[in-house]
Amino acid sequence: MDPYHPTHVLLVGDPVVGRDEYDRLLVEALVAASEVSETIRIRLDADAFAEEHAEVVAAVDEQLEAVAAGGRTEYRGRSTSELADPLEALLTVDGWQRVHAIGSIRLDCGGRTCLEYLPDHESFTVSEDANSEIGSVVKESLDGHPGGLFPKRTLVEWERDGTAYSVEPPSLCVENTCFALRALADVDPDPGTLSIELSWHDRSGGTLANLVVSMVGAVGATRPDELRFESRGRFEAARDALVRVVDVTGIRPNPE
């Protein structure tokens, strides 16, 4: 199979990640995408579910073929909307298995991966190069949810006082340190001073991504509360990208 090159990444408002609404959002997106893909591959540690959640693996096993793969079990089969029940069973498990025992969920289109979900990295990406429909059906499934697809590439980059910045969904990067855009709560652009004030959500508890950000932030750049620009064009490009992040994730902090 050809290497996977995602074109878009899912951003969901940080306060929702890890909650029931997040699980429902993922299930709806995966089910919608399964209708325009051909096969599904779910890699998981079946033994980890055996004691407390055996019924979850049973629901998957009922519809997909189990194949040993690198110390885990990979379930493979035709992707259809009938997978809604086993996907919901997997992604609503109330336990550590929900993140750490599900290695990956992938959808394939014409022999190429067109969607990949990695729970332990909270990474959900699609490739419109592999399937031109995949992005639009996922976007439709997100209607009414605090999430959206963003191009997985550098949208804008600039320098200020010798420091390099870039907006690269799913991250805002300062030099070599990157911060999750999903935690962005609000922006206040000022075209007069070519600056953008940033407000951030309190980090949702216990996620690997936030742990990494905390560890990296301790030794690298700190998460910025303001961005400054020397070019109006770069200011406007960054403003437009960051405003869309806030609008799409749809969760602003409560007013004081």
Backbone as CSV, one residue per row, in Angstrom:
resi,resn,N_x,N_y,N_z,CA_x,CA_y,CA_z,C_x,C_y,C_z
1,MET,0.841,-1.193,0.000,0.000,0.000,0.000,0.880,1.248,0.000
2,ASP,0.464,2.284,-0.749,1.234,3.518,-0.829,1.326,4.193,0.535
3,PRO,2.410,4.941,0.788,2.524,5.688,2.049,1.353,6.654,2.209
4,TYR,0.963,6.861,3.451,-0.164,7.744,3.747,0.317,9.185,3.854
5,HIS,-0.320,10.065,3.080,0.015,11.484,3.111,-1.276,12.275,3.353
6,PRO,-1.594,12.577,4.612,-2.840,13.289,4.901,-2.828,14.712,4.360
7,THR,-3.987,15.164,3.915,-4.123,16.536,3.419,-4.841,17.436,4.412
8,HIS,-5.639,16.843,5.311,-6.413,17.629,6.268,-6.395,16.964,7.642
9,VAL,-6.523,17.789,8.671,-6.524,17.301,10.047,-7.763,17.841,10.760
10,LEU,-8.320,17.019,11.639,-9.495,17.417,12.411,-9.064,18.196,13.653
11,LEU,-9.672,19.364,13.848,-9.491,20.128,15.082,-10.816,20.169,15.818
12,VAL,-10.780,19.821,17.104,-11.965,19.841,17.960,-11.636,20.685,19.181
13,GLY,-12.575,21.524,19.614,-12.337,22.375,20.775,-11.876,21.585,21.983
14,ASP,-10.813,22.046,22.619,-10.176,21.298,23.701,-11.125,20.907,24.839
15,PRO,-12.079,21.764,25.253,-12.968,21.352,26.346,-13.819,20.129,26.028
16,VAL,-13.965,19.807,24.733,-14.795,18.670,24.332,-13.995,17.371,24.298
17,VAL,-12.686,17.467,24.034,-11.855,16.269,23.877,-11.904,15.430,25.153
18,GLY,-12.143,14.125,24.963,-12.223,13.218,26.099,-13.611,13.105,26.698
19,ARG,-14.573,13.845,26.165,-15.944,13.788,26.672,-16.840,13.014,25.702
20,ASP,-18.079,12.763,26.145,-19.005,11.971,25.332,-19.242,12.603,23.965
21,GLU,-19.318,13.922,23.925,-19.576,14.596,22.646,-18.453,14.341,21.648
22,TYR,-17.230,14.249,22.152,-16.078,13.963,21.289,-16.209,12.575,20.683
23,ASP,-16.599,11.603,21.505,-16.769,10.243,21.004,-17.864,10.174,19.946
24,ARG,-18.974,10.860,20.176,-20.067,10.863,19.199,-19.615,11.499,17.888
25,LEU,-18.865,12.579,18.001,-18.348,13.263,16.817,-17.480,12.325,15.984
26,LEU,-16.587,11.599,16.654,-15.690,10.683,15.943,-16.459,9.552,15.282
27,VAL,-17.425,8.979,15.997,-18.217,7.886,15.435,-18.954,8.366,14.188
28,GLU,-19.585,9.530,14.266,-20.332,10.046,13.118,-19.411,10.318,11.930
29,ALA,-18.226,10.846,12.206,-17.280,11.121,11.119,-16.789,9.829,10.477
30,LEU,-16.480,8.829,11.290,-15.996,7.554,10.759,-17.080,6.828,9.971
31,VAL,-18.298,6.847,10.472,-19.395,6.175,9.772,-19.664,6.870,8.439
32,ALA,-19.663,8.200,8.437,-19.876,8.934,7.187,-18.777,8.613,6.180
33,ALA,-17.535,8.581,6.652,-16.407,8.302,5.756,-16.423,6.866,5.254
34,SER,-16.950,5.951,6.064,-16.969,4.545,5.658,-17.853,4.320,4.439
35,GLU,-18.794,5.217,4.202,-19.704,5.056,3.070,-19.053,5.430,1.740
36,VAL,-17.922,6.127,1.777,-17.238,6.478,0.525,-15.859,5.827,0.446
37,SER,-15.589,4.890,1.364,-14.331,4.138,1.330,-14.646,2.672,1.060
38,GLU,-13.607,1.859,0.982,-13.806,0.462,0.598,-13.540,-0.517,1.731
39,THR,-12.474,-0.302,2.472,-12.134,-1.234,3.548,-11.796,-0.470,4.816
40,ILE,-11.935,-1.164,5.944,-11.585,-0.603,7.241,-10.589,-1.530,7.910
41,ARG,-9.650,-0.940,8.633,-8.684,-1.710,9.418,-8.642,-1.123,10.824
42,ILE,-8.943,-1.957,11.807,-8.916,-1.530,13.208,-7.863,-2.355,13.933
43,ARG,-6.809,-1.708,14.388,-5.742,-2.413,15.104,-5.908,-2.156,16.592
44,LEU,-5.975,-3.231,17.371,-6.159,-3.072,18.810,-5.540,-4.233,19.575
45,ASP,-5.419,-4.037,20.867,-4.929,-5.073,21.774,-6.148,-5.788,22.343
46,ALA,-6.527,-6.897,21.723,-7.746,-7.604,22.118,-7.674,-8.087,23.558
47,ASP,-6.490,-8.484,24.022,-6.345,-8.977,25.394,-6.681,-7.894,26.415
48,ALA,-6.406,-6.647,26.077,-6.667,-5.554,27.014,-8.159,-5.359,27.260
49,PHE,-8.978,-5.803,26.304,-10.425,-5.677,26.453,-11.058,-6.918,27.086
50,ALA,-10.289,-8.003,27.184,-10.866,-9.306,27.518,-11.549,-9.333,28.879
51,GLU,-10.932,-8.711,29.887,-11.457,-8.844,31.245,-12.671,-7.964,31.504
52,GLU,-12.619,-6.717,31.059,-13.682,-5.772,31.406,-14.630,-5.452,30.250
53,HIS,-14.150,-5.592,29.020,-14.960,-5.144,27.886,-14.931,-6.159,26.745
54,ALA,-15.111,-7.421,27.074,-15.057,-8.473,26.051,-16.125,-8.275,24.983
55,GLU,-17.258,-7.687,25.370,-18.351,-7.496,24.415,-17.974,-6.509,23.308
56,VAL,-17.030,-5.624,23.605,-16.601,-4.640,22.610,-15.877,-5.334,21.461
57,VAL,-14.917,-6.191,21.812,-14.182,-6.930,20.787,-15.118,-7.889,20.062
58,ALA,-16.065,-8.460,20.788,-17.022,-9.375,20.162,-17.835,-8.657,19.085
59,ALA,-18.208,-7.403,19.347,-18.979,-6.633,18.368,-18.161,-6.365,17.108
60,VAL,-16.863,-6.120,17.289,-15.981,-5.898,16.140,-15.752,-7.208,15.396
61,ASP,-15.499,-8.270,16.164,-15.190,-9.579,15.589,-16.359,-10.138,14.775
62,GLU,-17.559,-9.718,15.142,-18.760,-10.209,14.465,-18.822,-9.745,13.010
63,GLN,-18.235,-8.595,12.719,-18.354,-8.037,11.369,-17.052,-7.998,10.586
64,LEU,-15.912,-8.147,11.278,-14.628,-8.019,10.600,-13.753,-9.236,10.842
65,GLU,-12.806,-9.458,9.956,-11.891,-10.595,10.052,-10.666,-10.212,10.878
66,ALA,-10.304,-11.068,11.828,-9.160,-10.808,12.697,-7.880,-11.373,12.091
67,VAL,-6.828,-10.542,12.071,-5.522,-10.941,11.544,-4.456,-10.483,12.529
68,ALA,-3.508,-11.369,12.872,-2.410,-10.979,13.761,-1.535,-9.952,13.059
69,ALA,-1.175,-8.879,13.797,-0.373,-7.806,13.186,0.499,-7.146,14.242
70,GLY,1.782,-7.492,14.249,2.745,-6.813,15.110,2.424,-6.847,16.579
71,GLY,2.009,-7.992,17.102,1.718,-8.099,18.522,0.315,-7.659,18.894
72,ARG,-0.409,-7.115,17.952,-1.800,-6.741,18.180,-2.679,-7.468,17.167
73,THR,-3.972,-7.270,17.278,-4.905,-7.867,16.332,-5.431,-6.772,15.417
74,GLU,-5.414,-7.037,14.120,-5.992,-6.081,13.172,-7.255,-6.686,12.585
75,TYR,-8.348,-5.972,12.738,-9.632,-6.400,12.191,-9.841,-5.695,10.857
76,ARG,-10.111,-6.483,9.826,-10.230,-5.938,8.477,-11.555,-6.360,7.850
77,GLY,-12.078,-5.512,7.013,-13.303,-5.871,6.309,-13.817,-4.718,5.475
78,ARG,-14.957,-4.946,4.861,-15.566,-3.929,4.016,-16.120,-2.810,4.887
79,SER,-15.865,-1.579,4.504,-16.357,-0.443,5.294,-17.761,-0.074,4.830
80,THR,-18.705,-0.110,5.765,-20.092,0.259,5.482,-20.653,0.990,6.694
81,SER,-21.823,1.585,6.516,-22.477,2.268,7.633,-22.912,1.287,8.715
82,GLU,-22.927,-0.022,8.402,-23.292,-1.030,9.400,-22.239,-1.156,10.500
83,LEU,-21.093,-0.514,10.297,-20.046,-0.547,11.318,-20.310,0.448,12.438
84,ALA,-21.408,1.174,12.381,-21.701,2.186,13.397,-21.716,1.591,14.797
85,ASP,-22.338,0.434,14.969,-22.449,-0.157,16.307,-21.099,-0.579,16.879
86,PRO,-20.277,-1.358,16.143,-18.974,-1.707,16.714,-18.066,-0.496,16.921
87,LEU,-18.138,0.495,16.046,-17.328,1.699,16.238,-17.770,2.455,17.485
88,GLU,-19.065,2.549,17.673,-19.563,3.224,18.872,-19.158,2.459,20.124
89,ALA,-19.225,1.123,20.071,-18.809,0.318,21.221,-17.345,0.566,21.562
90,LEU,-16.499,0.640,20.538,-15.066,0.877,20.755,-14.796,2.260,21.328
91,LEU,-15.402,3.265,20.724,-15.033,4.643,21.038,-15.780,5.222,22.222
92,THR,-16.646,4.436,22.842,-17.321,4.906,24.057,-16.969,4.047,25.261
93,VAL,-15.921,3.249,25.149,-15.457,2.453,26.289,-15.063,3.385,27.429
94,ASP,-15.560,3.112,28.609,-15.239,3.934,29.773,-14.057,3.302,30.504
95,GLY,-12.875,3.585,30.020,-11.673,3.005,30.621,-10.443,3.368,29.822
96,TRP,-9.285,2.970,30.346,-8.015,3.313,29.707,-7.880,2.693,28.324
97,GLN,-8.613,1.610,28.083,-8.516,0.933,26.785,-8.925,1.849,25.628
98,ARG,-9.816,2.803,25.912,-10.329,3.708,24.871,-9.193,4.427,24.139
99,VAL,-8.134,4.762,24.858,-7.016,5.484,24.254,-5.821,4.584,24.007
100,HIS,-5.508,3.727,24.981,-4.226,3.028,24.940,-4.277,1.620,24.337
101,ALA,-5.459,1.047,24.161,-5.536,-0.303,23.599,-6.033,-0.311,22.157
102,ILE,-6.479,0.835,21.673,-6.837,0.959,20.256,-5.662,1.621,19.558
103,GLY,-4.957,0.861,18.744,-3.776,1.407,18.084,-4.115,2.368,16.967
104,SER,-5.057,1.975,16.106,-5.409,2.826,14.969,-6.702,2.343,14.334
105,ILE,-7.383,3.266,13.687,-8.520,2.956,12.822,-8.220,3.610,11.481
106,ARG,-8.208,2.804,10.418,-7.878,3.333,9.091,-8.940,2.916,8.084
107,LEU,-9.243,3.820,7.174,-10.105,3.525,6.040,-9.266,3.598,4.776
108,ASP,-9.498,2.655,3.863,-8.729,2.590,2.618,-9.645,2.819,1.418
109,CYS,-9.099,3.502,0.429,-9.831,3.830,-0.796,-8.942,3.504,-1.989
110,GLY,-9.347,2.550,-2.812,-8.560,2.216,-3.990,-7.145,1.796,-3.670
111,GLY,-6.964,1.080,-2.576,-5.638,0.607,-2.196,-4.781,1.638,-1.487
112,ARG,-5.355,2.802,-1.162,-4.621,3.855,-0.450,-5.388,4.251,0.807
113,THR,-4.667,4.538,1.878,-5.316,4.998,3.102,-5.875,6.398,2.871
114,CYS,-7.172,6.571,3.192,-7.800,7.878,3.001,-8.229,8.514,4.320
115,LEU,-8.170,7.754,5.422,-8.487,8.301,6.745,-7.703,7.521,7.781
116,GLU,-7.195,8.232,8.784,-6.459,7.577,9.864,-6.805,8.250,11.186
117,TYR,-7.181,7.419,12.170,-7.433,7.913,13.524,-6.504,7.182,14.479
118,LEU,-5.696,7.949,15.225,-4.752,7.402,16.202,-5.160,7.909,17.577
119,PRO,-5.889,7.099,18.359,-6.420,7.585,19.634,-5.370,8.089,20.613
120,ASP,-4.221,7.400,20.708,-3.250,7.813,21.719,-2.599,9.151,21.385
121,HIS,-2.661,9.565,20.133,-2.142,10.880,19.743,-3.269,11.880,19.493
122,GLU,-4.515,11.443,19.688,-5.682,12.266,19.404,-5.561,12.897,18.018
123,SER,-5.160,12.074,17.057,-4.920,12.532,15.688,-5.934,11.901,14.739
124,PHE,-6.671,12.747,14.033,-7.671,12.308,13.058,-7.385,13.073,11.772
125,THR,-6.957,12.351,10.739,-6.583,12.994,9.482,-7.243,12.287,8.306
126,VAL,-7.360,13.008,7.190,-7.888,12.421,5.960,-6.987,12.823,4.799
127,SER,-7.081,12.063,3.720,-6.328,12.379,2.506,-7.287,12.542,1.339
128,GLU,-7.432,13.774,0.871,-8.254,14.004,-0.314,-7.517,13.603,-1.583
129,ASP,-6.210,13.373,-1.482,-5.473,12.839,-2.628,-5.875,11.390,-2.887
130,ALA,-6.168,10.652,-1.803,-6.576,9.252,-1.939,-8.049,9.126,-2.301
131,ASN,-8.862,10.091,-1.860,-10.296,10.069,-2.152,-10.812,11.503,-2.086
132,SER,-11.218,12.036,-3.199,-11.633,13.442,-3.264,-12.913,13.711,-2.483
133,GLU,-13.684,12.654,-2.156,-14.944,12.831,-1.435,-14.774,12.813,0.073
134,ILE,-13.668,12.274,0.558,-13.540,11.978,1.984,-13.654,13.236,2.843
135,GLY,-13.065,14.326,2.385,-13.115,15.557,3.165,-14.515,16.111,3.277
136,SER,-15.245,16.125,2.176,-16.581,16.721,2.183,-17.549,15.927,3.048
137,VAL,-17.472,14.594,3.035,-18.410,13.816,3.850,-18.081,13.951,5.334
138,VAL,-16.800,14.041,5.669,-16.436,14.252,7.073,-16.899,15.635,7.523
139,LYS,-16.708,16.649,6.677,-17.157,18.001,7.023,-18.657,18.027,7.272
140,GLU,-19.428,17.344,6.432,-20.879,17.308,6.616,-21.245,16.647,7.936
141,SER,-20.518,15.595,8.309,-20.817,14.892,9.559,-20.523,15.757,10.776
142,LEU,-19.657,16.755,10.618,-19.269,17.617,11.737,-20.235,18.773,11.942
143,ASP,-21.210,18.914,11.063,-22.169,20.014,11.176,-22.859,19.958,12.538
144,GLY,-22.804,21.053,13.274,-23.398,21.089,14.605,-22.458,20.668,15.707
145,HIS,-21.272,20.193,15.358,-20.262,19.808,16.346,-19.164,20.873,16.415
146,PRO,-18.488,20.992,17.557,-17.404,21.974,17.689,-16.094,21.463,17.105
147,GLY,-16.095,21.231,15.794,-14.890,20.718,15.155,-14.932,20.945,13.661
148,GLY,-13.774,20.861,13.023,-13.702,21.041,11.584,-12.387,20.553,11.024
149,LEU,-12.335,20.407,9.709,-11.115,19.984,9.022,-10.313,21.204,8.571
150,PHE,-8.997,21.098,8.743,-8.085,22.160,8.330,-6.980,21.558,7.472
151,PRO,-6.481,22.323,6.499,-5.356,21.816,5.701,-4.169,21.465,6.590
152,LYS,-3.583,20.304,6.348,-2.426,19.878,7.142,-1.151,20.345,6.433
153,ARG,-0.917,21.627,6.530,0.256,22.255,5.909,0.466,23.614,6.566
154,THR,1.544,24.246,6.243,1.817,25.573,6.782,0.910,26.597,6.102
155,LEU,0.048,27.250,6.879,-0.865,28.251,6.336,-0.208,29.623,6.256
156,VAL,0.653,29.920,7.214,1.377,31.191,7.209,2.587,31.051,8.122
157,GLU,3.679,31.687,7.758,4.862,31.722,8.610,5.476,33.111,8.546
158,TRP,6.112,33.516,9.644,6.697,34.853,9.707,7.774,34.881,10.794
159,GLU,8.517,35.971,10.805,9.519,36.195,11.843,9.255,37.527,12.526
160,ARG,9.555,37.561,13.818,9.451,38.804,14.575,10.562,38.812,15.615
161,ASP,11.388,39.821,15.579,12.508,39.960,16.519,13.382,38.715,16.537
162,GLY,13.605,38.145,15.360,14.492,37.001,15.251,13.882,35.666,15.622
163,THR,12.582,35.642,15.961,11.890,34.405,16.330,10.958,33.988,15.195
164,ALA,10.998,32.707,14.839,10.167,32.184,13.757,8.841,31.664,14.301
165,TYR,7.758,31.993,13.613,6.412,31.552,13.982,5.756,30.916,12.753
166,SER,4.820,30.009,13.001,4.041,29.450,11.895,2.725,28.889,12.413
167,VAL,1.710,28.968,11.566,0.425,28.309,11.827,0.382,27.089,10.930
168,GLU,0.478,25.913,11.557,0.539,24.642,10.836,-0.447,23.670,11.477
169,PRO,-1.741,23.740,11.126,-2.701,22.830,11.755,-2.195,21.389,11.804
170,PRO,-2.237,20.767,13.011,-3.016,21.188,14.175,-2.279,22.060,15.183
171,SER,-1.235,22.781,14.782,-0.383,23.467,15.750,-0.093,24.917,15.378
172,LEU,0.223,25.695,16.419,0.870,26.994,16.290,2.289,26.799,16.795
173,CYS,3.271,27.079,15.955,4.656,26.776,16.303,5.461,28.053,16.520
174,VAL,6.290,28.011,17.573,7.243,29.071,17.876,8.616,28.420,17.853
175,GLU,9.412,28.769,16.837,10.665,28.056,16.600,10.354,26.562,16.464
176,ASN,10.962,25.712,17.302,10.752,24.262,17.202,9.735,23.733,18.207
177,THR,9.041,24.617,18.914,8.042,24.213,19.897,6.653,24.487,19.338
178,CYS,5.786,23.480,19.370,4.452,23.619,18.785,3.377,23.438,19.846
179,PHE,2.318,24.218,19.734,1.222,24.220,20.696,-0.088,23.895,19.979
180,ALA,-0.935,23.112,20.648,-2.165,22.617,20.031,-3.153,23.752,19.779
181,LEU,-3.542,23.937,18.520,-4.521,24.961,18.174,-5.902,24.656,18.745
182,ARG,-6.163,23.412,19.072,-7.479,23.069,19.622,-7.711,23.762,20.962
183,ALA,-6.629,24.189,21.634,-6.755,24.858,22.925,-6.979,26.358,22.785
184,LEU,-6.995,26.859,21.550,-7.195,28.290,21.327,-8.655,28.649,21.598
185,ALA,-8.879,29.552,22.555,-10.237,29.902,22.950,-10.761,31.135,22.233
186,ASP,-9.895,32.128,21.996,-10.358,33.349,21.349,-9.158,34.129,20.817
187,VAL,-9.426,35.009,19.874,-8.382,35.869,19.312,-8.908,37.298,19.245
188,ASP,-8.001,38.254,19.406,-8.360,39.670,19.336,-7.342,40.376,18.443
189,PRO,-7.595,40.388,17.131,-6.643,41.015,16.210,-6.747,42.541,16.232
190,ASP,-5.612,43.208,16.136,-5.564,44.667,16.091,-4.791,45.083,14.843
191,PRO,-5.499,45.451,13.779,-4.805,45.816,12.539,-3.962,47.075,12.680
192,GLY,-4.274,47.915,13.675,-3.500,49.130,13.863,-2.083,48.869,14.329
193,THR,-1.924,47.866,15.190,-0.593,47.530,15.719,-0.029,46.258,15.100
194,LEU,-0.766,45.666,14.147,-0.359,44.390,13.534,-0.046,43.356,14.615
195,SER,-1.002,43.176,15.524,-0.827,42.212,16.610,-2.123,41.438,16.823
196,ILE,-1.998,40.246,17.394,-3.153,39.398,17.699,-2.999,38.886,19.123
197,GLU,-3.939,39.235,19.994,-3.945,38.684,21.346,-4.627,37.320,21.314
198,LEU,-4.062,36.367,22.050,-4.580,35.004,22.085,-5.068,34.660,23.483
199,SER,-6.229,34.016,23.555,-6.727,33.450,24.812,-6.771,31.943,24.657
200,TRP,-6.395,31.237,25.720,-6.297,29.775,25.658,-7.221,29.138,26.682
201,HIS,-7.775,27.982,26.313,-8.529,27.187,27.272,-7.585,26.584,28.300
202,ASP,-8.093,26.378,29.523,-7.357,25.543,30.462,-7.237,24.173,29.840
203,ARG,-6.099,23.531,30.018,-5.875,22.249,29.356,-6.805,21.182,29.902
204,SER,-7.405,20.409,28.974,-8.235,19.281,29.383,-7.342,18.255,30.047
205,GLY,-7.825,17.615,31.071,-6.966,16.799,31.922,-6.529,15.490,31.320
206,GLY,-5.272,15.141,31.578,-4.785,13.790,31.394,-4.451,13.351,30.002
207,THR,-4.510,14.211,28.993,-4.240,13.748,27.640,-2.758,13.739,27.352
208,LEU,-2.356,12.795,26.516,-0.945,12.688,26.143,-0.472,13.961,25.466
209,ALA,-1.306,14.527,24.599,-0.896,15.728,23.877,-0.587,16.868,24.832
210,ASN,-1.402,17.045,25.863,-1.158,18.123,26.805,0.069,17.849,27.661
211,LEU,0.315,16.587,27.967,1.507,16.238,28.726,2.749,16.600,27.933
212,VAL,2.738,16.271,26.648,3.884,16.598,25.796,4.071,18.102,25.715
213,VAL,2.969,18.850,25.540,3.069,20.306,25.472,3.656,20.865,26.752
214,SER,3.223,20.336,27.912,3.742,20.818,29.182,5.225,20.544,29.313
215,MET,5.650,19.337,28.915,7.057,18.975,29.033,7.916,19.807,28.090
216,VAL,7.445,19.973,26.840,8.213,20.745,25.868,8.252,22.208,26.270
217,GLY,7.112,22.718,26.764,7.062,24.112,27.159,8.005,24.439,28.294
218,ALA,8.310,23.426,29.116,9.207,23.654,30.242,10.631,23.900,29.780
219,VAL,10.992,23.393,28.600,12.373,23.532,28.130,12.470,24.375,26.863
220,GLY,11.337,24.654,26.218,11.352,25.423,24.983,10.577,26.712,25.141
221,ALA,10.022,27.184,24.046,9.254,28.426,24.070,7.979,28.253,24.889
222,THR,7.509,29.336,25.493,6.247,29.290,26.217,5.102,29.617,25.260
223,ARG,3.920,29.150,25.599,2.764,29.377,24.734,2.457,30.879,24.672
224,PRO,2.407,31.448,23.493,2.280,32.908,23.388,0.871,33.413,23.691
225,ASP,0.796,34.578,24.316,-0.470,35.271,24.537,-0.668,36.404,23.538
226,GLU,0.386,36.676,22.753,0.286,37.721,21.739,1.224,37.397,20.586
227,LEU,0.757,37.662,19.385,1.578,37.516,18.185,1.734,38.891,17.545
228,ARG,2.966,39.212,17.139,3.225,40.498,16.494,3.816,40.270,15.102
229,PHE,3.541,41.202,14.206,3.921,41.041,12.801,4.577,42.316,12.282
230,GLU,5.417,42.139,11.283,6.014,43.275,10.585,5.379,43.476,9.213
231,SER,4.632,42.465,8.751,3.996,42.511,7.432,2.479,42.449,7.589
232,ARG,1.769,43.376,6.942,0.302,43.340,7.009,-0.245,42.077,6.343
233,GLY,0.387,41.639,5.270,-0.074,40.428,4.603,0.016,39.210,5.504
234,ARG,1.125,39.065,6.230,1.272,37.924,7.144,0.302,38.056,8.323
235,PHE,0.123,39.277,8.813,-0.847,39.512,9.888,-2.237,39.058,9.453
236,GLU,-2.664,39.454,8.262,-4.007,39.112,7.797,-4.158,37.618,7.558
237,ALA,-3.112,36.971,7.038,-3.181,35.525,6.813,-3.291,34.780,8.137
238,ALA,-2.500,35.191,9.138,-2.565,34.550,10.453,-3.901,34.835,11.123
239,ARG,-4.358,36.077,11.033,-5.662,36.433,11.613,-6.767,35.569,11.033
240,ASP,-6.821,35.445,9.722,-7.887,34.667,9.081,-7.845,33.207,9.511
241,ALA,-6.637,32.635,9.585,-6.508,31.229,9.971,-6.933,31.016,11.418
242,LEU,-6.498,31.887,12.320,-6.789,31.706,13.742,-8.248,32.017,14.064
243,VAL,-8.830,32.999,13.379,-10.256,33.282,13.573,-11.088,32.079,13.146
244,ARG,-10.697,31.440,12.058,-11.450,30.257,11.613,-11.329,29.125,12.627
245,VAL,-10.155,28.946,13.228,-10.005,27.916,14.259,-11.013,28.149,15.375
246,VAL,-11.083,29.379,15.868,-11.993,29.695,16.972,-13.449,29.537,16.539
247,ASP,-13.773,29.997,15.331,-15.154,29.891,14.854,-15.582,28.439,14.670
248,VAL,-14.691,27.617,14.140,-15.044,26.224,13.845,-15.120,25.391,15.112
249,THR,-14.173,25.567,16.023,-14.222,24.775,17.259,-15.352,25.258,18.148
250,GLY,-15.760,26.513,18.002,-17.026,26.984,18.546,-17.149,27.054,20.043
251,ILE,-16.037,27.075,20.771,-16.125,27.119,22.234,-15.284,28.286,22.718
252,ARG,-15.934,29.295,23.238,-15.209,30.429,23.792,-15.304,30.382,25.317
253,PRO,-14.343,30.997,26.005,-14.386,30.976,27.465,-15.608,31.718,27.982
254,ASN,-16.088,31.313,29.162,-17.226,31.998,29.762,-16.835,33.428,30.125
255,PRO,-17.719,34.401,29.906,-17.389,35.778,30.272,-17.246,35.914,31.776
256,GLU,-16.335,36.784,32.201,-16.114,36.978,33.635,-17.245,37.812,34.226
